[in-house]
Amino acid sequence: MSQMARRRLILLFLALYFLVPSIHASEGDADPIYKACLDECEKSGCVGKICFQHCKFSSDGKPIDGPWYLQEPLYQKWKQWDCRADCQYHCMIAREEQREKHGEKPIKYHGKWPFQRVYGIQEPVAVAFSALSLAVQFHGWLSFFILLNYKLPSRPDKRTYYEYIGLWHVYAVLAMNFWFWSAIFHCRDVELTEKLDYSSAVALVGYSLILAILRAFNLRDEASRVMVAAPLIAFVTTHILYLNLYKLDYDLNMKVCMAMGVAQLLIWGVWAGVTCHPSRWKVWLFVVGGSLAVLLGISDFPPYKGFVDSNALWHAISIPLTYICWSFVQDDAELSTSTLLKKIN
């Protein structure tokens, strides 16, 4: 290789090195008006007529000047809305108002669409839908528990006739755990809440795939269940460790969740097409609604009026899907119990 070719190659690598960060940066981050607002806010603690008391403190919470009673309020520390976060938010809102007046479309800032806060909550609509999904999930699981333990007949040893009860109980715990952390994450997006949200999501989707395989193929013996569950649990565990200990990769996590989500929808769809289960129409509703949720999950558009985006709509669809899911599970438990009792009698 000639000396000139080496120099060109080095220049190419340097250009790529400095180009990559700009590719991953959001368009709003590079906006000169936004950057100027951010610089001024971090110096003065104000955006227009809005000023932040906690901007008079260093990053460790100690006052730069002034008495102790001017220290940052406890509720601000709990939400982790520090000076820089407030400056970013209010500069973003101010810049988006300017862009809207000029007929320009919203853009992302720091990888996120511009959302309107409500009482310090970052994405209030997504939080509300997450909380509703959590409530519906708990109601469905509680109804299932009451049905099996107090309404349907049980074996002489007090065990239920339904052989998938333990699997559905684990599913309920993982689902409620996911919706809880989803609500927390959309209240305030920080590294810890993001990791907990992503980890709980992939755990739920992975377990749902295991459950779909076990129920669709009617696997009842422990050996078959372990053969199916072990490799998937190992994969999901490795992925969660990767996200938490190595790199919090949003794109990779989305691909993994989508792949497992589509796989379980295909399994349920094929099963609903070949089974004679009287409640198979509920499975079809779940598959159609789940497919719509997947499409919303991969779509990305700015929030309407700063509140409702594709993620919030996905959370909204999950509410009726959760109800349909538990309704089918209860029907399945009743059918399985009556079938086994007929065989015994």
N, C-alpha and C positions, 0 to 999 in steps of 0.2 A: 504494500500500500504506500503511495507517495505521500510526501509531507503535506501537500495541499489537500489530499483526500482525508488525511487524519484530522486536519484543522476543521474541514467542513463537517466531519462526523462529530467532533467535539462540540462545535457550534450547534449542531442539530440536537444533541443530547441536552445541552444547556437550555435551548429554546423549549424543548419538551418539558424540562424540569420546571421552568417558570410558567409554562402554559397550563400544566395540570391543575394547580391550585385554582386558577381562574376559571377553569372548566367546571369545577365542583362548586365554586362560589355561586351564590344566588345573584340574580340581576340587581336586586335592591341593595345588596351590600356595596356594589360599586357605584351606586348613584351618588353623584357629587353633592347634591342638596341634602340627601340623607346623611352622608358622612360629615358634612359641615355642621348639621344640626346635632349629630352625636358628639362631635368634638366640643362644641359650645356647651352642650348640656352637661358633659362630664366636668367642665370647668366651673360653670355657674350654678349647676343643679336645677336649671329651669329649661322648659320648652315653651316658648311663648309666655303666657301668664301662669302656666302650671309649674310649680316648684316642688322639689322633693326634699324633705327634711333630712332623710338618711343619706343624701348626697354630700353632707358635710362630715361624713365619716369614712375612715379608711376601710379597706377590704376586710380587715379582721374585726370590724365593728367598733373600734375605738374612736372617740371623738377627735377630730383634728383641732377644733377649738370649741369653746363653750363649756358650760357645766354639765354634770352627769345626767341631769334630768332631760337633756336634749338628745339623749342617745336614741338610737333607732328603736321604734316600738317593737314589742315582742311579737305581735301578729305579723309584722313585716318580716321579721327574722324567720318565723315559722313557715311563711309562704316562700321565703328565699327571694323576695322581690328586692334586690339590692339596687344601688344607684344605676349601675350600667344596664340592668334589665329594664328598669323604668324608663331610662333614657332611650333605649332601643325601641320600646313599645310606643312611647308618645311621639318620638321622631318618625316612626313608621306610620302611625295614624295620621300625623300632620302631613306627611309626604303623600300618602294615599288620597287624602282629601284634595290636595293640590292636583294630583294626577286625574282624579275624577272630574274636577272642574274643567280640565282640558280634554275630557273625553277619552282618556287613556285607560287601559285595562289594568287590573291589579297585578302585582308582581310579588315574587317571594323575597323574604328577608331572612337571612341566616337559615335557609333551607325550609322555611315555613311560610304558609300563606298568612296574610294579615287578618287576624281574628280580633273581634271586639271583646274586651274583658267585661265581666259582670261581677262586681264585688270581689275583684281580684282573681276570679276564675278564668283561666286562659281560654278554654273552649266550652262555654256553658251548655250548649245544645248537646254536644257529645257526652258531657258529664251527666246530663239529665237522662239521656237515652241509656247510658251505661247503668245508671242507678235503677231505671225501670227494668232493664234486662235482668239485673241482679235480683230484683224483687220477684219477677215472673219465674226466674229460675228456682228461687227458694220455694215459691208457692207450688210449682210443679213437682219438685222433689218431695216436699212435705205431703202433698196429695198422694204421691206414689207410695210413700212410707206408710201412711194411714191405710191406704187400700190393701197393701200386702199384710200388714200386721193386725188390722182390726176388722177388715171386711171380708177378705177372702179366706177360705179354709186353709189350714196348715197341716203339716204331717204330724204324726203322733209324737215325734221328738221336737215339736214346735218350729221346725224349719219350714220355710215356704216351699210351695211346689214350683215356683218360678225360679229357674236355674241361672238367671242373669241378674239377680237382685244385687249382688255384690259389685258387679261391673257398673251398673247404673248408679250406685251410691258413690263410687269413685268418680264417675263422670260428673255427678252433681257437685262434688267438692271442688274438682278442678275448674268447672264452669263458673261457680260462684267466686272462686279465687281470681279467675281471669277478669270478670266484670268488676270486681272490687278494685283491682289494680288499674283497670282501664279507666275507671272514674277518677282515681287518684292521679293518674298520668295526665289526663286531659284537664285536670284542675291546675297542675303545674308541671311543665315539661322540664325536668332536670335529668341528669345522667342516671341517678338511682331509680327514679320512677320509670324512666324509659326502659332500663334493663328489666325491671320487675314486670312491666307490661309485655315486653317482647317475650320474656321467658315463660310467663304464664300462658301467653297466647300459643306458642309453639308446643307447650306441654299439653294444652287442651286439644289442639288440632291433631297432634300425634296420637293421643289416647283415643280420640274419636275415630281415627282410622283403625286402630286395633279393635275397638268395639264394633265397628261396621263389619270387619272381616269375621269376627267371632259370631255375631248374630246372623249375618247373611248366610254363612256356611254352616250354621247350627253346630258350632264346635262346643262340646260340653265336657269332654274329658280334659283333665289338667295337662296332660302331656301335649296335646294339640294346641291348647291355649298358650302354653309356655313357648312352643316352637314359633308361634306367630308373634307373640308379644316381645320376646327377648331381643331379636334384632332391631325392632322398631324402637323399643325403649333405649337400647344402646345408642342408636342413631340420634334420637331426640336429646338424650343426656349429653352426648358429645357436642351437639349443636348449641345447646344452652351454655355449656362450659366455654365454647368458642366465643359466644357473644359476650359473656361476662368477664372472661379472663384474658381474651386476646384482642378481639375487635368487635365493636358493636356495629355490625354491617347491616344497615336497613334493607338494602337491595337483596342481599343473600337471604335474609330472614323472610322477606316477602316471597321470594321464589320457593323456599322450602315450605312455608305455610300454604301457599297456593297449590303446590304440587300435591301435598297430602290432602288438602281440602277437596281438590278436584277428584282425586283417587277415591275418597270416601263417597262423594256424590255419585260417581260412576257405579260403585259397588251397590249403593242403596237403590239407584235407578234400575240396574239390571235385576236386582232381587225383587223390586216391586213389579217388574215386568213379567217375571216367571212364577211368582208365588200366588197362592190362592188366599192369602191373608185378607180377612174382611176389611181391615183398616189400611190396605195398601194405598188407597187414595190419599191418605195423610202423608205417606212417604213420598208420593209424587209431588204433593204440595211443598213438602220440605225440600225436595231436590230442585224444583223450579225456583223456589225462593232462595235457596242456597246458591244456585247458579247466578241469580241476580246480585246476590251479596258479593260473590267473587268478582263479577264485572265492576261493581262499585269499588271493591278493594283495589283493583288495578288501575282504575281511572283516577284522574287528578285534575280537579278544577277549583278555581278560587271560591271561597265561601260566599254564599248569597247574603248580602247586607252585612258581611263580616261574621256570620254565625253558622250557616249550614253549608257544609261541603260534602264530598263523597263519603268521607269517613263517618260523618254524623248520620247520613242516610243509611249506611251499612249498619250502624248501631240501631237505627230505627227499625229496619227490616228484621233484625235479630229478635225483637220483642215478640211478634206473632210466630216466628219460626220456633222460638223456645216453647211457646204454648203448644204448638202443633207437635213438637217432638215429645213432650211429656204426655200429651194426650194419646199418642201412638203407643208409648211405653206402657201406659196403664191398660190400654186395650190388649196389648201383647201379653201382659201379665195375666189378665182375665182369661184370654183364649188359651194360653199355655196351661193354666191351672185347671180349667174345665176339661181340656183334652186329656190331661194326665188322670184326672178323677174318673173319667169315662173308661179309660183303659184299666184302672184298678178295679172299678166296680163291674 
